[in-house]
Amino acid sequence: MKYAFSFLAVIALILIAWLGSLIPGMQYFFGVAVPYLAVLVFLGGFIYRVVQWAKSPVPFPIQTTCGQGKSLDFITHNKLESPDTSGQVVGRMALEVLLFRSLFRNTKSELYDGPKITYESSKWLWLFALLFHYSFLVVIIRHMRMFLNPVPALIGYLDWADSMFEIGTPAMYMTTAGLLTGVLYLFGRRLFNRHVRYLSLANDYFPLVLIFSIAATGALMRHFLRDGIDIVAIKELAVGLVTFHPTISADIGSIFYIHLFLVCTLLVYFPFSKLMHLGGVFMSPTRNLKNNSRAVRYINPWNPDIKPHSYAAYEDEFREFMVEANIPVEKELEPPPEEAAEAAPEKKEE
Amino acid sequence: MSVPKLEQLSKSVVQGPSLATGAIPKVDWTELPVEFKSGNYAYPAKKDKVEYLNSQKGLYFPNAREWSPEDDDWKFPENWKEIIIKGLAERLNKFRSLKIFMDCCVRCGACADKCHFFLGTGDPRNMPVMRAELLRSIYRNDFTLAGKVLGKMAGGRELTVGVLKEWFMYSYQCTECRRCSVFCPYGIDTAEITMMMRELLHLVGVGINWILEPVSNSNRTGNHMGLQPHTFKDNVDFLADDIENLTGIRITPTFNRKGAEVLFITPSADVFAEPGLYTAMGYLLLFEHIGIDYTWSTYASEGGNFGLFTNNESMKKLNAKMYAEARRLGVKFIIGGECGHMWRVLHQYMDTMNGPADFLEVPKSPMTGTVFSNAASTKMVHISEFTADLIKHGKLSIDKSRNSHVKATFHDSCNPARAMGLLDEPRYILDHVVDWVEMPENTIRERTFCCGSGTGLNTDEIMELRMRSGLPRANAVKYVEDRHGVNTLACVCAIDRATLTSLMGYWNPNVTVCGISELVGNSLVMDGETRGELEEGLRTMVF
């Protein structure tokens, strides 16, 4: 039922934007005030979270090594999975951030009678996660053409490449399909993969439903509900927003305000949610540290002053045994006073 | 403690109603009961051990008392909630890893079936992500805006006594092996989270005896077995006697000797019990063979560090003995024996906690002249690195046929694999001393499966749990046993040598467990030896 809440929440958001934008005068609120506020919260929140993380030190080098560390000359060092230099760390992080290296390792286990356990390579999550993230990235970059005047050539090329198959008029973007497919897969596995289904929270469904709705309203605007969409007016608003001279024309349809409001919701939600993995992935100590912790001393800023149980105390407790066992000691045994006193007269008698 | 029969457990693992076998619990995980019954928990720490530890400078172990997990009342201090929340706040400020791992998880589930405890028990709270949620839900509730505003809707829940009990159960059903962190797209390391849960539990006096007694023994006697100096020496001398009986070579190891070039530290289990004893005999033979000037220490007679399983203060206090002793004896560098978590501490914590070791020299093999630049700062070399280098330079006289009774496979211990990247040194040694094969690729190297009983969980009262969590490892051994006739499971870890022996005894009774150094010692051709046919190498009984 956790996903039902997410649907309800997104439907509520859609209704707010739809009905709200129909109220005269409220276009300015939804088209200007909310976007400014959302960007402010997003930037402020993102920075706040990263600063909060950075405030806590990394006291110990806790790199997870996923390959042979640097060792003897004749042992082949795996530079990307067990990096020894900063450059190698950058390489490892690039693989992780750009290609989702760790997800690529994924396996699926099965239990059989015997018992027998198997671990089959399972790359679907990796594949669809890549599809989802890269599509999303291209969609965001493509949108820059709305905010920039003139549109930089690079974004023009990207736009052309993204729609090069020319399916439909206007041509469908591949990344729109990619983003929607990616979200559907990620949502579907939350429902049908029993592990993931059991561990998913409302916090996991909500962003997926939200992003799906954003992509869907975007596609609707481009392909189906074009009547109310005056692209010139939208561009005017977008450029106005980034140049701090926003102007609203009355010709923009509700679908646009719904799309924009959902995007604003995502921006506001972002810094306070798991979506911060965007920042966190760069700061994860198991991935971004060098595996050279025996070669170079790593400093813990709060290293507590704790001394071992001293050798002197140890020897004091066990000296007799040590002497008897011919283990060298720092301080020789002193004969106990009463024994020494007793020993003396005995000698005399002899 | 009674362990189910093999057939029974085999069936239960595959067919029992668990999340691993396809049965999804009807209720949310927060509603699942935590039931302590004999056999599913490790015994609580004895009152006198906790009191002793609390009396040690730099350590804090409050609320020593008699208690049982089966009791309703765990006799927490009155302000337990405040203690835990304050403790968590403090740790969030001290460990970035904790903060990031609390915030970044997207619950993609890649870790879910990577955990040997989950595969063996099917308990949803043994999926690494769920184990983390046990703590994360409290973190959300008390430390995040979303949690404070939305509470349960944002995945938060209130801290209750029940939550602490849950932490106790599941932070001691994790061996901090870090396999999940290899598969996690953000490198989230459940070990970090389990460590924090254990630290927090110690703040209210909840810990297990199988860890805290070794910690207090290590502190007082120098080793976790509690061997006093003369006993420790006796044990090593017995091994020297055995070597003499087997090979005719008389070895006279030295102890606490000042001016030796090298200090040798290994887990005390190696001089205490089979099959570690044979590994220790391997060390003795190797060092005698190359004529290295080295000494054992009775004061720093423990390589392992049960503080790692407790809290970072205990870890530091115990580890500090190594450098203190190296300084006192005036050695040039330290060689460390085969041990898993010991090497995590040495590789990732020691220099930071107790360095700089500027009174030592950068390790240089006296035999080959090789400078171990990878240990330039800690000044501590792994025995496998040291041995591999000797073999490479032809310094060892090896007769591989002396291991012809062995068909080995190699178990990568969690920590050398995932916290050091020590993967190919032991393999290089194996190539030269024995006939061996690899286990399936998803169960070795950085993807290796834990023995199932690490981090102080190799205690007998939870044997069923151990056999379950060790199943993935045992199953991979079974695979090569069936296909290649493997009869020996080699490893570089003292805990493995103890725990895998129980595990093989249960799942694969024809497979024995040994250390790499045992196989090395076995294969060495010693000067002046009068060695007969030893059908089982160093394990041969001679009368």
Interface residues (C-beta under 8 A of the other chain):
Chain A: F5 R49 Q52 W53 A54 K55 S56 P57 V58 P59 F60 P61 I62 Q63 T64 T65 C66 G67 Q68 G69 K70 S71 L72 F74 I75 T76 N78 E81 S82 E96 F100 S102 L103 R105 N106 T107 K108 S109 L111 Y112 D113 G114 P115 K116 I117 Y119 L125 A129 R189 N193 R194 H195 V196 R197 Y198 L199 S200 L201 A202 N203 D204 F272 S273 K274 M276 H277 G280 V281 M283 S284 P285 T286 R287 N291 N292 S293 R294 A295 V296 R297 Y298 I299 N300 W302 N303 P304 D305 I306 K307 P308 H309 S310 Y311 Y314 E315 E317 F318 F321 M322 E324 A325 I327 P328 V329
Chain B: S10 V13 V14 L19 A20 T21 G22 I24 P25 W29 Q56 K57 G58 L59 L92 N93 K94 F95 R96 S97 L98 K99 I100 F101 D103 C104 C105 V106 R107 C108 G109 A110 A112 D113 K114 L119 P124 M127 V129 M130 E133 T144 L145 A146 M153 A154 G155 R178 S181 V182 F183 C184 P185 Y186 G187 I188 D189 E192 N219 R220 T221 G222 Q228 P229 H230 K233 D234 F255 N256 R257 K258 T298 Y299 N312 E313 K316 K317 L318 A320 K321 A324 E325 R328 L346 H347 Q348 Y349 D351 T352 M353 G355 P356 T370 F372 S373 N374 A375 A376 S377 T378 M380 E385 A388 D389 K392 A417 R418 A419 M420 G421 L422 L423 D424 E425 Y428 P440 N442 T443 R445 E446 R447 L471 P472 N475
